[in-house]
Amino acid sequence: MISVCMATYNGEKYLDKQLDSILAQLGNGDEIIISDDSSTDNTISIIENYNDRRIILLKNNNFKSPAFNLENALSHAQGDYIFLSDQDDIWMENKVEINIREIAGYDVIVSDCTLIDENDLQTADSFYRINGSKMGFINNLIKNSYLGCCMLVTRSMLDYVLPFPKGIAMHDIWIGLNAEIVGKPRFISDKLIMYRRHGENMSPTSGRSNFSLYYKLLYRIKFMYYITLRILKKGRITRA
């Protein structure tokens, strides 16, 4: 079973394109878990108008956080394979097929993507290239390449990283760094989504950071601290 987990907040502008691109690739027994963080636009009505039994909507939440809004969706996922999804991208038509094929023997798959703007026009042909993406714990602690919307995780990996520590900066970095230490991650070169960058994005990943050097050092120290605590509590992941 496949679960797609999405966090929404005032996503009416692009949400239908994203849902269309996902639903076209899912089977009758798969699911999309959508956690909405008290949207004030038409996000809820757009989702409900699909009237698709594969969509499970968790509404009336008040997280005020994209990371913990997504955690809510992840905590309800029933699938063996879990895709993370933004509300405003567009999946390529072979995303699910390729990821499921490539995940065998791994705990996390990360794919490349192209970048588009608010008008669906391509602005870059490879996130990997512009980000200088590399595997490795230190590489990703310094500069994260674990882009959540490009990630597929196994059930065992998801069970390991949940719950998210309250002090982490973002969920995708947390999952990726844990995978580097206790799991088996893999980067694949296939460009499997059109990743939308615009002024209303919830996640700062891949954008130019405006945080101070102090903050950047502090959140990396926090990651190492919480990862150490998780290892002491859970050890390595147990694969089915």
N, C-alpha and C positions, 0 to 999 in steps of 0.2 A: 504493500500500500504506500502511496505517495501522499505526503502532506506538503502544502505550500503555506507558509506563514507570512502574513503581511500586517504591518502596522499602518493605520491610516489616521490622517488628521487634515481636514479641509483639502481633500484631494480631488475634488470634483472635476478639475480641469483636464486631468490626464487619466483618470482611473478606469474609464471604460475601455480605452485602448489596451491598458495593461491586463485587465481581467479577460478581455477577449483573447489576447495572445497566450494566456495561461490556460484557460478553460479548453481551448482547442487541442491541448496536448494531454489532457488528463482523462483517465478512464472513469467508468461509472462508479468504481469503488474508491476513488481517490477523493481528496478534500482540499479546500482552501479555508484556512482559519484566518479570519480578519479581526483584529482587535482595533477598535476605533477609540481615539482619545478625545471624546466629546467634541466632534466636529460641529461647526456652526454653519456650514454650507450644505450642499446637497449630497454629500458623500454617502450618508446612510440610505437615502432614497435611491441613489444610483445602484448601490449594492442590492438592496431589497427588490428592485425592479427586475433583476436577473431571474429571480424565482427559480434558482438552481439549487437542488438539494445538496450538491457538493460544496456549496458555500455555507460556512458556519460563521455567523456574525456575532462578535462579542462587543456590545455597545454600552454606553453610559459609563465609560471608564474615565478616570481623572488622574492619569499618571503624570501628565506634563513632561513626558520624557519619551523620545522615540525608542530608546533601548529597553525600558521597562514596559512600554506598550507592546513591543515585539515579544518580550519575554512572556507576556500574558498569552499571546497567540501560540508561542512555542510550547507552553505548559499544557495546552489543550490538544496538541497534535497527537494523532494516533498512529501515524505512518512509521514504516521501517526506514524510509528515506525522507529527509526533510529539507525542502528548499526554502531559503530566505528570500523575501521579495520586497522591493520598494513599491510604492503606490503609483509611481509616475514613469516607470521605464516601459520598454516593449521587449518581450521575449522573442528570440528567433525561433522559428518553427521546429527546429531540431534540438532545442535546449534540453528537454527532458530525456529524449532518447540517448543523446550523447553522454550526458551526465550519469545516467543509470548504467550505461555500458562501461564507463570509465571508473566508477566507484569501487568495483570489485577489488578487494584486498586493501582498501584505503578507508580512512575515517572521515576525511574532508576532501572535497574536490573544489578547486577554485578555477573558474574559467576567465578568459580575457573578455573584453567587450569593446565596442565602439562607443563614442560619446556623441550625444545629440543635444540640440538646444530646445527651447520651448516650441519651436516650429517643426520639430522632427528633422532638422537639417544636421548632417554630420559635422562635428567640429574637430574630431580626432579619430584616427582609425584604430588605435590600440591604447587601452588604459595601461597595459603592461609597459609599453614603450615610454609613455610620458611619465609614468610613475617610477620607472626603473625597477620593476617588480622582481623580487628574488625570494626564494624560500629561505628558511633559517630563522631561529628564534631572535638572534641579535639583529639581523637585518630588519625584521618586522617590528621589533621593539623600537628601533630607530625610525623606520619609515614603513608604515603599515601597507601591506599589499592584500590583506584579507578584506576584500570588498564584499560586504554582506550580501548584496543583491546578486552576486556572482557565485555564491556558495551553496553547496549541497553537503549535508552532514548526515551521518548514520544515526540510528537510534541510540547506539551505545555512546557515541560522542555527545549527543544531545543530553542524555541522562547524566553524563559526567559534568558538563558545563552549567547545568541548571542546579540550583537557582543562581542568577547573576549576583555577585557581590554588589552591595549598594554604592561602593565607592569607585566603580570602574567608569572610565570615560565613555566607551562605546562597546556595544555587544560584539561586533564583528572582530574587533581586535582581541577581545577576551577569548572568543572561540578559537581564533587562529593561533594565538600564543599557547593556549593549552594544547592544541593539536600538535604544535611543534615539539612540545615537551613530552607528552604522554601518549600521543596517537601517531597516526601515519597520514600526513597530508600530501596532496598532490596538486600541482599547478598544471593545467592543460592550456594549450595555445588557442583552442577554438574560441571564437568571438560569438558568444551565445545570447547576449542581450544588447539592446541599444540603451545605454545608460544616460539618463537625462540629467544634465546639469543646468540649473537655473536658479534664480534668486530666492525661490521658496523651498529649496531642498531642506529636509529635516536633518540629514546627516552631513557633517562637514568633511567626510572622507573624500580625498582627492582634491579638495579645494585648498587655496592658500590659507595657512593658519594665521590667525590674528592673536593667538595666545602668547603670553609672555614666556620667556625662557624658564622662569620659576615654575609656571604651571606645567610646561612640557616635561620638566624633570620630575615634578611631583607625581603626575599621573603615571609615568613609567615606573616609578618606585612603587606606587600603589599596585600596579599590575603584578610586579614581581612578588610583592607581599601576598596578595590574594592567591596567586598561582601556587606559591609555596604552601599556604594554608590548605588549598584544595588537594594538593598532592599528599599532604600529611593525613588528610581526612579520607581520601578516596583511593590513593595509590594510582596505578595506571588503569586505563579503561579496560573493561572486559568485553570482548567481542562475542557475539552470538555464535 
